[in-house]
Amino acid sequence: MRQLIIIGSGPAALTAAIYAARANLAPLVIASSVEAGGELMNTTEVENFPGFPEAVQGPELMTKIQEQAEKFGAEVVYDDVVSVDFGGPVKSVKLGSGTTHDAAAVIFATGSAYRKIGIEGEERLSGRGVSWCATCDGFFFRERTIAVVGGGDSAMEEATFLTRFASKVYVIHRRDELRASKIMQERAFANEKIEFVWNSAVVDILGTDAVTGVVLEDTVTGERRELPLEGLFVAIGNDPRTHLVHDVLDLTPEGTIWVDGRSSRTSVPGVFAAGDVIDPTYRQAVTAAASGTVAALDAEHFLAVLNEAGLPTPDDDQIAGLPDADPVAASRH
Ligand SMILES: Cc1cc2nc3c(=O)[nH]c(=O)nc-3n(C[C@H](O)[C@H](O)[C@H](O)COP(=O)(O)OP(=O)(O)OC[C@H]3O[C@@H](n4cnc5c(N)ncnc54)[C@H](O)[C@@H]3O)c2cc1C
């Protein structure tokens, strides 16, 4: 049985792996079979991760973070967790290959997925004009004409933020009214650089190597027209990847995994969560990495207390005998 299993391979999981490996916990990282490296694998230049004044390519950054974790003893497996059993002191995760791994503690860092429009060109031009993150990519669109798709608070926030860089920001929305809160709407309406395109759906994204425009379909008349653009920000929502633990861990009203205050402790002792899967607000590589650090330190502390009592095996339930059933929480009181 392992001491620690880490699920995920984005900045949160791999930073947790660096800390856990350096603490001699020999963590097993379940990285995913096809999406190893997380969201930064889908982007080109990352200009806001500390330590890279000349910027770094997303995949290169993730490769380096993984190398750092492996150098200290983390073991990375390219497979998907298909189910978990966190019911007892021994945590089990089952992989797509059929293998099951057991550990005394688990860090859950499966990230979140930006909702996609689901049209051709969206994936192909990702990082080449199509983006889901104004904070990450707004800087690349100085004096450009761009559009934001969406009608909620985050779309208004992204559009307003993007006017710091772009010369013109269209907000493309399927309906003739917004879902966004009144204050966010008013701020967007008052901004001279923002123009609303109502009753319109993006049905195609134009461009070979970079976005040159979109095809809009009028949701009332069905008429189609082209809108020339140099960038398209998709702001139609974000779903934390929690399907494995919906019935296992407590979630917040936003759908992220609930954690106790500033810690990474979930509602189940011995299960910690980190990164975008617990974060409805910031969702940046560096905040995910920091969150991974917190999770590794929490897990380390949990395991230290547990090791003093003797690690659980699949046949016993020693944790149940400990005060508060959570040795970390108990030791902090
Ligand atoms: C296009 C794009 C550009 C971005 N640019 C920037 C930027 O410039 N700067 C910045 O700071 N942030 C940027 N971000 C945001 C940043 O990528 C995320 O905030 C960060 O990656 C979150 O890290 P994470 O580790 O929580 O999750 P993720 O990076 O999403 O990683 C989660 C990992 O968990 C794995 N996983 C999920 N389910 C399972 C399972 N069942 N079994 C095994 N593995 C599983 C996934 O495959 C993935 O590898 C960008 C995001 C996108 C989409």
The ligand as an SDF file (V2000), in Angstrom:
LIG
                    3D

 53 58  0  0  0  0  0  0  0  0999 V2000
   -6.1260   27.6610  -22.9840 C   0  0  0  0  0  0  0  0  0  0  0  0
   -5.7170   27.9900  -21.5600 C   0  0  0  0  0  0  0  0  0  0  0  0
   -4.6770   28.8610  -21.3300 C   0  0  0  0  0  0  0  0  0  0  0  0
   -4.2890   29.1460  -20.0330 C   0  0  0  0  0  0  0  0  0  0  0  0
   -3.2510   30.0150  -19.8490 N   0  0  0  0  0  0  0  0  0  0  0  0
   -2.8330   30.2910  -18.5920 C   0  0  0  0  0  0  0  0  0  0  0  0
   -1.7460   31.1680  -18.3640 C   0  0  0  0  0  0  0  0  0  0  0  0
   -1.1660   31.7390  -19.3140 O   0  0  0  0  0  0  0  0  0  0  0  0
   -1.3660   31.3940  -17.0880 N   0  0  0  0  0  0  0  0  0  0  0  0
   -1.9920   30.8140  -16.0210 C   0  0  0  0  0  0  0  0  0  0  0  0
   -1.5800   31.0210  -14.8870 O   0  0  0  0  0  0  0  0  0  0  0  0
   -3.0460   29.9840  -16.2050 N   0  0  0  0  0  0  0  0  0  0  0  0
   -3.4800   29.7160  -17.4610 C   0  0  0  0  0  0  0  0  0  0  0  0
   -4.5610   28.8990  -17.6490 N   0  0  0  0  0  0  0  0  0  0  0  0
   -5.2370   28.3380  -16.4740 C   0  0  0  0  0  0  0  0  0  0  0  0
   -4.4100   27.1660  -15.9270 C   0  0  0  0  0  0  0  0  0  0  0  0
   -4.1080   26.2970  -16.9880 O   0  0  0  0  0  0  0  0  0  0  0  0
   -5.1880   26.4270  -14.8460 C   0  0  0  0  0  0  0  0  0  0  0  0
   -5.5630   27.3490  -13.8470 O   0  0  0  0  0  0  0  0  0  0  0  0
   -4.3290   25.3270  -14.2190 C   0  0  0  0  0  0  0  0  0  0  0  0
   -3.8520   24.4430  -15.2050 O   0  0  0  0  0  0  0  0  0  0  0  0
   -5.1230   24.5550  -13.1990 C   0  0  0  0  0  0  0  0  0  0  0  0
   -4.3010   23.5560  -12.6820 O   0  0  0  0  0  0  0  0  0  0  0  0
   -4.8850   22.2490  -12.0090 P   0  0  0  0  0  0  0  0  0  0  0  0
   -3.6960   21.4120  -11.6870 O   0  0  0  0  0  0  0  0  0  0  0  0
   -5.8310   22.5820  -10.9410 O   0  0  0  0  0  0  0  0  0  0  0  0
   -5.7730   21.5550  -13.1420 O   0  0  0  0  0  0  0  0  0  0  0  0
   -5.4730   21.1270  -14.6460 P   0  0  0  0  0  0  0  0  0  0  0  0
   -4.3320   21.8450  -15.2340 O   0  0  0  0  0  0  0  0  0  0  0  0
   -6.7950   21.2120  -15.3320 O   0  0  0  0  0  0  0  0  0  0  0  0
   -5.0510   19.6060  -14.5160 O   0  0  0  0  0  0  0  0  0  0  0  0
   -5.9710   18.6370  -14.0860 C   0  0  0  0  0  0  0  0  0  0  0  0
   -5.4250   17.2850  -14.4770 C   0  0  0  0  0  0  0  0  0  0  0  0
   -6.2040   16.2430  -13.9060 O   0  0  0  0  0  0  0  0  0  0  0  0
   -6.3500   15.2200  -14.8510 C   0  0  0  0  0  0  0  0  0  0  0  0
   -7.5060   14.4040  -14.5520 N   0  0  0  0  0  0  0  0  0  0  0  0
   -8.8060   14.7920  -14.5040 C   0  0  0  0  0  0  0  0  0  0  0  0
   -9.5800   13.7290  -14.2090 N   0  0  0  0  0  0  0  0  0  0  0  0
   -8.7390   12.6730  -14.0580 C   0  0  0  0  0  0  0  0  0  0  0  0
   -8.9300   11.2910  -13.7670 C   0  0  0  0  0  0  0  0  0  0  0  0
  -10.1560   10.7830  -13.5560 N   0  0  0  0  0  0  0  0  0  0  0  0
   -7.8490   10.4860  -13.7260 N   0  0  0  0  0  0  0  0  0  0  0  0
   -6.6030   10.9710  -13.9130 C   0  0  0  0  0  0  0  0  0  0  0  0
   -6.3670   12.2730  -14.2010 N   0  0  0  0  0  0  0  0  0  0  0  0
   -7.4240   13.0920  -14.2680 C   0  0  0  0  0  0  0  0  0  0  0  0
   -6.5210   16.0040  -16.1510 C   0  0  0  0  0  0  0  0  0  0  0  0
   -6.3260   15.1880  -17.2580 O   0  0  0  0  0  0  0  0  0  0  0  0
   -5.4270   17.0390  -15.9720 C   0  0  0  0  0  0  0  0  0  0  0  0
   -4.1940   16.5160  -16.3560 O   0  0  0  0  0  0  0  0  0  0  0  0
   -4.9650   28.5780  -18.9360 C   0  0  0  0  0  0  0  0  0  0  0  0
   -6.0430   27.7080  -19.1640 C   0  0  0  0  0  0  0  0  0  0  0  0
   -6.4210   27.4030  -20.4610 C   0  0  0  0  0  0  0  0  0  0  0  0
   -7.5620   26.4640  -20.7070 C   0  0  0  0  0  0  0  0  0  0  0  0
  1  2  1  0
  2  3  1  0
  2 52  2  0
  3  4  2  0
  4  5  1  0
  4 50  1  0
  5  6  2  0
  6  7  1  0
  6 13  1  0
  7  8  2  0
  7  9  1  0
  9 10  1  0
 10 11  2  0
 10 12  1  0
 12 13  2  0
 13 14  1  0
 14 15  1  0
 14 50  1  0
 15 16  1  0
 16 17  1  0
 16 18  1  0
 18 19  1  0
 18 20  1  0
 20 21  1  0
 20 22  1  0
 22 23  1  0
 23 24  1  0
 24 25  2  0
 24 26  1  0
 24 27  1  0
 27 28  1  0
 28 29  2  0
 28 30  1  0
 28 31  1  0
 31 32  1  0
 32 33  1  0
 33 34  1  0
 33 48  1  0
 34 35  1  0
 35 36  1  0
 35 46  1  0
 36 37  1  0
 36 45  1  0
 37 38  2  0
 38 39  1  0
 39 40  1  0
 39 45  2  0
 40 41  1  0
 40 42  2  0
 42 43  1  0
 43 44  2  0
 44 45  1  0
 46 47  1  0
 46 48  1  0
 48 49  1  0
 50 51  2  0
 51 52  1  0
 52 53  1  0
M  END
$$$$
